[in-house]
Amino acid sequence: MRKLITSGLLLCGALALQAQTFVKPAMKVTETSFAVITDKGTYQACEADLKAYQETLGAEGLPTFIVYNDWKNPEDVKKVIAKLYKKNNLEGVVFVGNVPIAMIRKAQHMTSAFKMDEVEHPFRESSVPSDRFYDDFDLKFDFLKQDSVENNFFYYNLAIESPQKIQCDIYSARIKAIDNGEDAYAQISRYLKKAIAEHKSGNKLDQFFSYTGDGSYSNSLVAWTPETHTIREQMPKVFDREGRARFIRYNFSEYPKDDVINMLKREDLDLSIFHEHGVPERMYLSGSAATQTWNAHMDAMKYYWRGLARRYENRPKDFKEMLERMEKRYGLDSTWIAGWNDPKVIEEDSLLDLRTGIILPEVTQMKPNSRMVIFDACYNGDFREKDYIAGRFIMAEGKTVVTFANSVNVLQDKMANEMLGLLGMGARVGQWAKLTNILESHITGDPTIRFKSINEVDCDALLKAPYNEAQMLELMNSPYADVQNLALHRLYRNKYAGISDLLRKTYETSPYMMTRFTSLALLEKLNDKNFQEVLLLSINDSYEFIRRTSIRMMQHVGLNEYVYPQIKNYVEDKLSERVAFNVELGLTVFDKEAVDAAIEKVFAETHISINKDKMRETLEKCNKSRSMQQDIYNKEETERWRLMYCNNLKNYMAHPYVDGYVRVLTDETESEKLKIRLLQSLAWFTHSYRKADIMQACDQLMKDKKLSAELREEAKRTYYRLKD
């Protein structure tokens, strides 16, 4: 049995330690524990509901501490969490009310897509609000400053020698009132009552809903359809006689918004996932409706041009260029934007636009009932804002108690459904999220919520149990895909000696798409020979997501042997739009000669009937767009453009030109500003077959005392990024 905190002054059932006050659980800690971290004002206003929540978790066998204070900074909060973790085997925390927000910088590689320039943009916009500061104890941070206006924001750089990958030790979540005109404490009290009721419901995850919005996966049907199969692997209960899985796509009707709202209002809905675009205040569900008649085509065009005119209203030059483009390219005169500044027309256009998305007040009005909602979208979970979509969902009067969303923009080509099967087998939401976290992903609401298991597996118990290698290997025989995936994750994290060979064997033999994906994703983290060889198999996988993921991974490695299979897929799998799209974008990361040869080889042997000349022209055009990558080391190009071209390397690692980049770094005549920008971009070459050469150059710069401290520091930061 783990020893509880016993020092300090005992008052009214609470244990005061320094400035924090600990309200202990009634039961002793035997396996794991949980903590509610809140501010003094919230505790005093919501004490009865917080204690009722504490008692509810205790009744489930999860001893829960309540800790409150007028928190001065994130470090004070983190110290308390670390102490509870060490002494009471803490499994997770929830931040209720006003708890400091860590705004992370120099860590964009830990996000899926966020790459905003931290020099050119303000601190608030170019930092990532992230609770990985609290729940991954190995990550190290350097304090920069407290925000002078929003004083609950604290800015940190990821430390140079910090681990460069996320492996959360605990899970975390936030319950934060929103700015909707209602008293903040009343919101939190109502929410806690709702969460307590859900804990006592005994609900099973057997009703599932997925929505795919306009612009997701390049609107590819080939990318969309496999979700029904992966969900069947993960949550078979939602396909049985009593359960139900429903899938809606943006083009099932002209404006599917009402269908989506009606779905979310269902009393029986357990889990929803939205693959869509978003901002803090809006979910973008659909675009302009498809038109069928000439009059409808004209109305849609006028609507588009009126919107563009309003965008350029205060930019006379752009407005004039728009009119010229309309006339010269499309033969349209100014009558096509008639009414663009008429208040009545503006209102009508605004109402039409509103039919394509859900905004904050509508969330409150609909009273959503889906117990859990996942937002596979940008910014819907931006908890630095006073009001945001994920917060609205849990604070509305419906039965939604937990959401999972992103605080900044997020990559489309990521696995949003990863490990979902664990939720159907009794895992707490936090336990699931701990396995899938990236820097920007966060739980809003109660992370301890769990559904009653649909089968004999108790994932809550499984996840709380100490690591046992033999047990994990035995779980590889489980009939459930995500139980196997859980075993692979735990074996990987605990450095099982045979993990690489096991992952390769599992990929090669598993009938489950989701298990093959997990095997490939973990092999990518190992970045070894097995990974590089499995890519030659995975690019032809039956699961479209694995195919397009393999394209991206191949481009990150950069070996020329990957060119031929990519061109072959482009030609023979052209209906997989997202696969073809990724091939086109990434051909420039390989040697041009290898690409040219692969094009000719594939065209000579393919059985596909295609217009080879047209396709060759398209591919060669993609292959020729290399000037930006080469101009980085072209001294005849202006520095302004060379600096801009460096940024492109973060997305497309130009492996053939690494020698040129190294020359820039070691050339005494090149500017320090260019070298720093180049180093920042080369830090993304983590899987490149040329990374050893980059590290060698960084090592040389780090040791050169004649260079400025800033340049040597950036070289060191890139070195450790590539090393980890």
DOVO-118524 format. One line per 4 residues: their letters; for each residue y, x, z of C-alpha. Coordinates in steps of 0.02 Angstrom, whole numbers. Each point is the difference from the previous one (the first is absolute). Layout:
BEGIN
a = Y/X/Z  ...
//
This chain:
BEGIN
mrkl = 0/0/0  171/67/-47  126/25/141  151/-116/-4
itsg = 179/57/31  24/-4/188  160/97/34  169/-79/34
lllc = 66/-144/100  -96/-164/1  115/-151/-7  -45/-182/-38
gala = -162/47/-87  90/126/-110  -10/189/4  168/86/-22
lqaq = -12/173/-79  164/91/-28  107/-124/-100  -145/-99/-73
tfvk = -86/-143/88  -186/-25/-26  -80/-170/28  -183/40/21
pamk = -145/-105/-65  -101/-99/128  -162/77/-62  -49/182/0
vtet = -9/101/-158  -178/37/-50  2/26/-189  173/-16/-76
sfav = 168/-74/45  155/-70/-84  186/6/38  150/-111/-25
itdk = 157/108/-13  159/-100/23  180/13/56  62/-56/170
gtyq = 99/-149/-67  -149/-68/-97  -115/22/150  116/-92/117
acea = 27/-144/-122  -182/-15/-58  -95/60/154  -111/-155/17
dlka = -53/4/-183  -28/188/1  -111/-14/153  -94/-147/-77
yqet = -30/108/-154  -58/143/112  -122/-117/88  -66/-67/-165
lgae = -43/174/-62  -78/42/168  -113/-152/-17  -59/73/-166
glpt = -46/163/86  156/95/-54  96/58/156  186/-5/-43
fivy = 148/91/75  178/-62/-14  131/137/1  185/-38/-2
ndwk = 159/102/6  172/17/-77  -67/126/-124  119/141/-45
nped = -98/78/-145  -170/1/-86  -58/154/95  5/-94/166
vkkv = -107/-138/-75  -122/124/-75  -24/90/167  -52/-162/82
iakl = -121/-39/-141  -76/174/8  -24/-15/189  -87/-167/-15
ykkn = -109/68/-141  -53/149/102  -34/-92/163  -55/-170/-61
nleg = -75/26/-173  137/-104/-82  -55/-79/-165  166/-75/-52
vvfv = 177/-56/41  119/-138/-49  188/25/8  83/-161/56
gnvp = 188/-22/-15  121/145/-5  -104/160/-14  74/154/-88
iami = -38/20/-186  -44/173/-67  74/31/-172  -106/134/-83
rkaq = 59/129/-127  -85/145/-92  -161/-101/-3  7/-97/-163
hmts = -169/72/-51  -75/-109/137  64/-156/-86  -81/-75/-153
afkm = 155/-1/-112  164/28/93  94/149/-75  184/-30/33
deve = 111/156/-3  39/38/182  154/102/-45  84/-118/-122
hpfr = -31/-161/97  54/-53/177  -117/33/145  -38/-184/29
essv = -58/-34/-178  -92/164/-29  -100/-1/163  -161/-95/32
psdr = -8/-109/156  -173/40/65  -101/-23/158  -114/142/-52
fydd = 120/93/114  -86/-90/144  -180/-27/-54  -48/167/-79
fdlk = 11/126/142  -33/153/-109  154/-24/-109  148/105/58
fdfl = 182/-43/-26  169/86/15  140/-109/67  155/-11/-109
kqds = 117/-132/70  23/-176/66  83/-125/-117  181/-24/53
venn = 5/-184/-52  -178/-65/17  -34/97/159  -182/-53/8
ffyy = -36/113/-151  -48/181/32  -20/121/-146  -136/133/-6
nlai = -66/127/-123  -187/22/-10  -22/174/73  -46/138/-123
espq = -161/48/87  -50/-178/42  -161/-69/-74  44/-71/-170
kiqc = -122/-146/3  -5/-159/103  -145/-27/119  54/-127/129
diys = -66/20/177  46/-178/50  64/-154/-91  174/-72/21
arik = 100/-156/-43  169/-81/27  52/-171/63  186/-6/-36
aidn = 116/-149/-2  89/-36/-162  181/-47/-33  -22/-185/-40
geda = 126/-72/122  -128/-31/138  -2/89/167  -102/159/-14
yaqi = -94/-24/163  -42/-180/-45  -77/62/-162  -107/129/89
sryl = -58/-124/132  -50/-128/-131  -90/134/-100  -100/60/152
kkai = -57/-178/36  -57/-14/-181  -95/164/9  -85/-50/162
aehk = -57/-163/-79  -75/94/-147  -95/117/116  -84/-152/77
sgnk = -41/-86/-165  -165/86/-40  48/-6/-184  -107/79/-136
ldqf = 69/80/-158  -71/-119/-130  156/-59/-93  85/129/-111
fsyt = 144/-6/-123  64/132/-120  156/-10/-107  45/121/-140
gdgs = 182/-1/-55  87/39/-163  3/187/-35  -149/46/108
ysns = -126/117/-86  98/-14/-163  -52/-185/1  -172/59/-53
lvaw = -141/-128/9  -126/143/0  83/69/157  14/-170/83
tpet = -174/-76/-24  -101/127/104  82/-59/161  -117/-149/6
htir = -148/120/-5  67/121/130  43/-142/119  -178/-65/-21
eqmp = -63/172/52  117/7/149  5/-180/61  -150/-97/-67
kvfd = 36/-140/123  151/-56/-102  -117/-38/-147  -133/-100/93
regr = -23/-188/16  133/-22/135  116/144/-38  118/16/-144
arfi = 94/138/-93  143/-51/-112  91/108/-125  166/-43/-84
rynf = 91/100/-131  185/-10/-46  -34/-81/-170  -113/-141/60
seyp = 153/-112/-12  181/16/-54  59/21/180  -146/23/122
kddv = 113/8/153  -42/-176/60  -187/33/-18  18/158/104
inml = 100/-88/137  -126/-141/7  -139/126/17  87/90/144
kred = 26/-166/90  -188/-33/7  -59/-22/180  -165/90/-34
ldls = 62/154/-94  -52/163/84  54/145/-109  122/14/-146
ifhe = 48/149/-105  149/12/-117  0/126/-142  181/-15/-51
hgvp = 171/80/-3  116/-20/147  156/43/98  33/-33/184
ermy = 71/-173/-35  -111/-59/-143  -175/-13/-72  4/9/-190
lsgs = -139/-116/-57  31/-25/-186  120/40/-140  72/-106/-138
aatq = -122/-134/-52  -89/22/-167  79/-106/-136  -86/-96/-140
twna = 138/-80/-105  151/68/-93  124/-89/114  -88/68/153
hmda = 2/175/-74  188/-15/-27  32/-65/176  -100/144/74
mkyy = 98/127/-102  167/-75/52  -54/1/182  -45/184/-15
wrgl = 163/52/-82  105/-101/123  -84/92/142  34/167/-82
arry = 183/-47/-27  19/-38/186  -79/167/44  131/89/-107
enrp = 145/-110/55  91/141/89  -53/136/-122  107/-27/-156
kdfk = -78/142/-98  -178/-63/28  55/-179/-38  74/55/-167
emle = -157/99/-44  -106/-152/41  99/-108/-122  -15/134/-135
rmek = -188/13/29  -19/-189/-11  91/-2/-167  -69/157/-84
rygl = -180/-6/59  -33/-186/16  136/-84/-104  64/-100/148
dstw = 182/-44/31  88/-38/165  -52/-183/-4  -169/59/67
iagw = 82/41/167  109/-156/5  25/-59/178  -51/164/79
ndpk = 150/-9/119  6/-190/16  -37/-48/182  -106/-149/-54
viee = -106/105/-118  -14/138/130  -68/-126/125  -125/-69/-126
dsll = -60/176/-44  -11/42/184  -113/-149/33  -110/48/-147
dlrt = -13/177/68  -46/-68/171  -153/-83/-75  -73/173/-33
giil = -5/60/180  -3/-40/186  153/44/105  21/14/188
pevt = 54/-178/46  -143/-72/-102  -126/95/105  67/-87/155
qmkp = 0/-168/-89  -180/13/-61  -71/45/173  -140/110/-71
nsrm = -172/-19/75  -98/143/-77  -52/94/157  23/169/-82
vifd = 104/46/-153  -4/166/-94  150/42/-107  -51/124/-135
acyn = 184/16/-46  155/105/25  114/-25/151  -70/-167/62
gdfr = -39/88/164  165/95/19  20/-18/189  161/100/5
ekdy = 83/-158/-69  59/-140/114  -97/-125/-104  -148/31/-117
iagr = -144/-93/-79  -142/62/112  103/-38/156  41/-175/-62
fima = -183/-40/-26  -51/34/179  156/-76/77  -16/-164/-96
egkt = -78/-149/87  -164/5/-96  -160/89/52  33/168/-83
vvtf = -19/129/137  -12/167/-89  55/81/-162  -27/169/-82
ansv = 143/60/-109  100/149/-60  168/63/63  49/83/-166
nvlq = -59/-9/-180  -186/16/-31  -114/56/-142  -86/-134/-104
dkma = -150/110/-35  -66/2/177  -142/-92/85  85/-142/95
neml = -168/-84/40  -78/155/77  -123/-33/144  45/-186/10
gllg = -181/-42/37  20/72/175  120/-142/43  -134/-128/-41
mgar = -120/90/116  109/-5/155  111/155/-13  171/-18/78
vgqw = 138/7/-129  63/162/77  -172/81/-8  -7/-40/-186
aklt = 178/60/-34  -30/164/92  -124/47/-137  115/-42/-145
nile = 176/48/58  127/89/-107  174/48/58  79/-165/-52
shit = -136/-126/48  23/-100/160  -69/-145/98  127/-132/47
gdpt = -69/-109/139  -150/13/114  -115/145/-51  -137/-56/120
irfk = -35/-160/-98  -180/-9/-57  -106/-128/-91  -169/-49/68
sine = -131/100/-95  -86/-90/-143  -163/95/27  -95/106/125
vdcd = 123/146/-10  131/18/137  128/119/-76  109/-4/156
allk = -142/73/103  -47/118/-141  176/69/-14  23/19/188
apyn = -162/94/24  5/192/9  -41/89/-161  -186/22/-27
eaqm = -51/96/-156  -178/-65/-5  62/-179/17  125/23/-141
lelm = -134/69/-116  -110/-148/43  142/-119/-43  -7/67/-178
nspy = -151/-115/-18  101/-154/46  -3/-144/-125  189/-17/22
advq = 113/106/-110  140/23/127  -119/47/141  -58/142/-112
nlal = 183/41/-35  39/4/185  -143/122/26  65/112/-141
hrly = 175/-1/75  -62/48/172  -115/135/-67  144/71/-101
rnky = 122/-3/145  -124/83/117  -37/137/-127  -183/-39/-31
agis = -73/159/-77  -79/-88/-149  144/-119/-36  40/60/-177
dllr = -179/-13/-63  -21/-168/88  157/-68/-83  -58/60/-170
ktye = -173/-73/22  73/-164/62  117/-12/-148  -142/35/-123
tspy = -122/-125/77  97/-142/82  -5/-172/-82  160/-48/93
mmtr = 167/25/-88  92/16/165  -120/131/67  16/102/-159
ftsl = 189/-10/17  -6/59/181  -113/145/-49  120/53/-137
alle = 154/-19/111  -75/108/137  -59/129/-127  181/11/-58
klnd = 50/48/177  -131/138/-3  60/58/-172  -155/105/-31
knfq = -122/32/-142  -92/-165/32  164/-93/-17  44/84/-165
evll = -173/-34/-71  -12/-181/59  161/-38/-94  -96/25/-162
lsin = -113/-143/55  127/-114/83  112/-11/-153  -137/-107/-77
dsye = -33/-108/154  -28/-187/-26  142/-34/123  168/8/-89
firr = 94/58/155  -114/151/17  27/42/-184  189/-4/11
tsir = -3/91/167  -108/135/-79  131/22/-138  133/33/132
mmqh = -112/118/98  -46/98/-157  183/22/-41  34/64/175
vgln = -136/132/-20  49/47/-178  -160/78/-68  -10/-5/-190
eyvy = -179/-64/7  74/-167/55  98/-25/-160  -143/-56/-112
pqik = -65/-138/117  177/-64/21  31/-11/-188  -171/-79/-23
nyve = 41/-132/132  168/-31/-81  -82/-35/-167  -155/-93/58
dkls = 70/-91/152  167/-52/-76  -10/-176/73  14/76/173
erva = 189/7/-11  27/91/164  -127/134/-47  84/26/-169
fnve = 172/-1/81  -49/138/122  -76/106/-139  158/-12/-105
lglt = 112/49/145  -102/149/54  -54/92/-157  142/124/22
vfdk = -79/75/156  -136/82/-106  9/139/-129  67/-67/-165
eavd = -135/86/-100  -136/-82/104  78/-172/-26  17/26/-188
aaie = -181/56/-14  -63/-146/106  93/-126/-109  -83/67/-158
kvfa = -173/10/82  5/-178/66  66/-70/-164  -138/90/-96
ethi = -142/-72/104  60/-170/64  -88/-160/-53  156/-103/37
sink = 92/-74/-148  181/52/22  153/49/-99  -25/185/31
dkmr = 164/54/-78  100/-118/109  -95/45/157  12/186/-39
etle = 188/-22/-19  11/-86/170  -104/132/88  88/146/-82
kcnk = 166/-76/49  -58/-3/181  -64/177/-18  163/66/-71
srsm = 111/-61/143  -14/168/88  175/66/-24  57/-53/173
qqdi = -141/96/83  36/157/-100  189/-12/14  -15/27/187
ynke = -22/185/-38  111/-1/-154  159/91/48  91/-68/-150
eter = -12/-177/72  136/-55/122  -44/9/184  42/-184/23
wrlm = -142/-49/-118  -118/132/68  23/-71/174  -33/-175/-64
ycnn = -156/54/-92  -71/75/159  -11/-174/77  -119/-56/-137
lkny = -130/126/59  -31/-104/157  -82/-133/-108  -68/107/-142
mahp = -59/172/54  25/110/-153  -142/122/32  19/98/-165
yvdg = 174/58/46  -29/63/177  23/180/-57  174/-45/-60
yvrv = 41/-85/164  -58/152/97  116/107/-106  146/-110/48
ltde = -44/16/184  -9/190/-7  148/28/-118  149/67/98
tese = 120/-66/-132  -52/-182/22  101/-108/119  -62/-39/174
klki = 33/-185/-27  -120/-3/-148  -133/97/95  8/-118/148
rllq = -13/-154/-111  -146/78/-94  -89/44/161  19/-178/61
slaw = -84/-63/-159  -138/131/-2  -51/-63/172  -80/-147/-92
fths = -126/115/-87  -123/-23/145  -152/-25/-114  54/110/-144
yrka = -120/135/-58  157/110/-1  50/-29/181  -60/172/56
dimq = 128/79/-118  138/-110/71  -51/43/178  3/186/-41
acdq = 179/-17/-65  49/-99/155  -76/134/112  102/132/-90
lmkd = 160/-101/25  -38/-36/182  -12/186/39  154/55/-96
kkls = 134/25/134  133/24/-133  -10/-184/-43  94/-136/94
aelr = -82/-87/147  8/-166/-94  -95/66/-150  -132/86/107
eeak = -21/-159/102  -28/-105/-157  -127/127/-63  -89/-11/167
rtyy = 1/-190/-4  -76/-2/-175  -129/131/50  -63/-105/146
rlkd = 0/-158/-106  -117/84/-124  -103/85/133  -43/-157/100
//
